[in-house]
Amino acid sequence: MGDRADENVKRVFYGVGKWIYLIDALDDIDKDLKKKNFNPFVSSYPEVKGKQSFIAEHKSDLEFLFGSVLYEIANGAQSVSYAFNHDLTDNILARGLMGNTKRIMECESCRKTTKS
């Protein structure tokens, strides 16, 4: 977007970047524990034994964290001036990110799924 990116656009993209980093870290807890890779949640909560137990024990903190990040994104997106695809962008930012947060918080990515 270059010089057309105002503070609201920057805030949206910063928030999306933060969401990607955090949701990936949450989803990768088991893998990072096994491989001894850095993970911000494991670093902050050294007693972590696995993803499912971590989510169960810290659900309200995680809901607050992701809720705050998603609010930041939504708040910034409301102030962005769109030339086109406003509905598509809103759908991705509001429903897509929230849906994926819920899916990972419910450990659906932990389960193997098959396509019919």
C-alpha positions as CSV (number, residue, x, y, z in Angstrom):
1,M,0.0,0.0,0.0
2,G,3.1,2.2,0.3
3,D,2.4,5.9,0.9
4,R,-1.4,5.2,0.9
5,A,-1.2,3.3,4.1
6,D,-2.4,5.6,6.9
7,E,-2.2,4.8,10.7
8,N,-5.4,2.8,10.7
9,V,-4.1,0.5,7.9
10,K,-0.8,0.1,9.8
11,R,-2.7,-0.7,13.0
12,V,-4.8,-3.4,11.2
13,F,-1.7,-5.0,9.7
14,Y,0.2,-4.8,13.0
15,G,-2.7,-6.5,14.7
16,V,-3.0,-9.2,12.1
17,G,0.7,-9.9,12.4
18,K,0.4,-10.1,16.2
19,W,-2.6,-12.4,15.8
20,I,-0.7,-14.7,13.4
21,Y,2.3,-14.9,15.7
22,L,0.3,-15.7,18.8
23,I,-2.2,-18.1,17.2
24,D,0.7,-20.0,15.6
25,A,2.5,-20.1,18.9
26,L,-0.6,-21.5,20.7
27,D,-1.2,-24.1,18.0
28,D,2.5,-25.2,18.0
29,I,2.9,-25.6,21.8
30,D,3.1,-29.4,21.6
31,K,5.5,-29.4,18.7
32,D,7.7,-26.7,20.3
33,L,7.8,-28.5,23.6
34,K,8.9,-31.7,21.9
35,K,11.5,-30.1,19.7
36,K,12.6,-27.6,22.5
37,N,11.9,-24.7,20.2
38,F,11.1,-21.2,21.5
39,N,7.5,-20.5,22.2
40,P,6.3,-17.3,23.9
41,F,3.6,-19.2,25.9
42,V,6.0,-21.9,27.1
43,S,8.6,-19.1,27.9
44,S,6.0,-17.2,29.9
45,Y,4.5,-20.3,31.6
46,P,7.3,-22.8,32.1
47,E,4.9,-25.3,33.8
48,V,3.2,-25.9,30.4
49,K,2.8,-29.7,29.7
50,G,0.9,-29.5,26.5
51,K,-1.5,-27.4,24.4
52,Q,-4.8,-28.8,25.6
53,S,-3.9,-28.5,29.3
54,F,-2.5,-25.1,28.8
55,I,-5.7,-23.9,27.1
56,A,-7.8,-25.4,29.8
57,E,-5.7,-23.8,32.6
58,H,-5.4,-20.4,31.0
59,K,-8.6,-20.1,29.0
60,S,-9.8,-16.8,30.4
61,D,-6.3,-15.2,29.9
62,L,-6.2,-16.5,26.3
63,E,-9.7,-15.3,25.6
64,F,-8.8,-11.8,26.9
65,L,-5.5,-11.8,24.9
66,F,-7.1,-12.8,21.6
67,G,-10.2,-10.7,22.2
68,S,-8.0,-7.7,22.7
69,V,-6.0,-8.4,19.6
70,L,-9.2,-9.0,17.5
71,Y,-10.7,-5.8,18.9
72,E,-7.6,-3.8,17.9
73,I,-7.9,-5.2,14.4
74,A,-11.7,-4.5,14.1
75,N,-11.3,-1.0,15.5
76,G,-8.6,-0.2,13.1
77,A,-10.5,-1.7,10.1
78,Q,-13.6,0.4,10.8
79,S,-11.5,3.5,10.2
80,V,-9.9,2.3,6.9
81,S,-11.1,3.8,3.7
82,Y,-11.7,1.0,1.2
83,A,-11.6,1.4,-2.6
84,F,-13.2,-2.1,-3.1
85,N,-13.7,-5.5,-1.4
86,H,-14.8,-3.9,1.9
87,D,-17.2,-6.8,2.6
88,L,-14.6,-9.4,1.8
89,T,-12.0,-7.7,4.0
90,D,-14.5,-7.4,6.9
91,N,-15.5,-11.0,6.6
92,I,-11.8,-12.2,6.8
93,L,-10.9,-9.8,9.7
94,A,-14.1,-10.4,11.7
95,R,-15.3,-13.9,11.0
96,G,-12.1,-15.6,9.7
97,L,-9.8,-14.6,12.5
98,M,-12.4,-15.2,15.2
99,G,-13.3,-18.6,13.7
100,N,-9.7,-19.8,13.5
101,T,-9.1,-18.5,17.0
102,K,-12.1,-20.6,18.3
103,R,-11.0,-23.6,16.3
104,I,-7.5,-23.6,17.7
105,M,-8.7,-22.8,21.3
106,E,-11.0,-25.8,21.0
107,C,-8.0,-27.9,19.8
108,E,-9.8,-28.8,16.6
109,S,-6.4,-28.6,14.8
110,C,-5.2,-31.3,17.1
111,R,-7.8,-33.8,15.7
112,K,-7.2,-35.5,12.4
113,T,-10.0,-34.7,10.0
114,T,-10.8,-36.3,6.7
115,K,-12.6,-34.8,3.8
116,S,-15.6,-36.7,2.5
